[in-house]
Amino acid sequence: MKNQFINPKQEFFAKILLSLWTILWCQVLNGVTIALAQDGNQGITQATTMVKGYFDTGCNLMYAIGAVIAIIGGVKTFQKWNAGEPDTAKVAASWFGSCIFLVVVATVIKSFFGL
């Protein structure tokens, strides 16, 4: 159903105006993108520096997560042991293994990348 209040001439000019507005904003956004762009080598160097700066904090976070997992695993294993369940050793080994995995992964990545 056509709009009764806009004649075809006004509709045509509205479409042209909308097209020009869209083209204008595309040009503005393209100019902003070009203005904010930087040299590829400089960007890679900056990203490498930032990642190296965050890596020690990330390793400490992994160690803290490992400590929390160890505490939770210890409590769960103790509960199973007190309940007399037969698969206590399996549960203890899986919790202990997950803690060791976190510590080993953080250490290996640290030594592999020389950080």
Secondary structure, 3 states (H helix, E strand, C coil): CCCCCCCHHHHHHHHHHHHHHHHHHHHHHHHHHHHHCCCHHHHHHHHHHHHHHHHHHHHHHHHHHHHHHHHHHHHHHHHHHHHCCCCHHHHHHHHHHHHHHHHHHHHHHHHHCCC
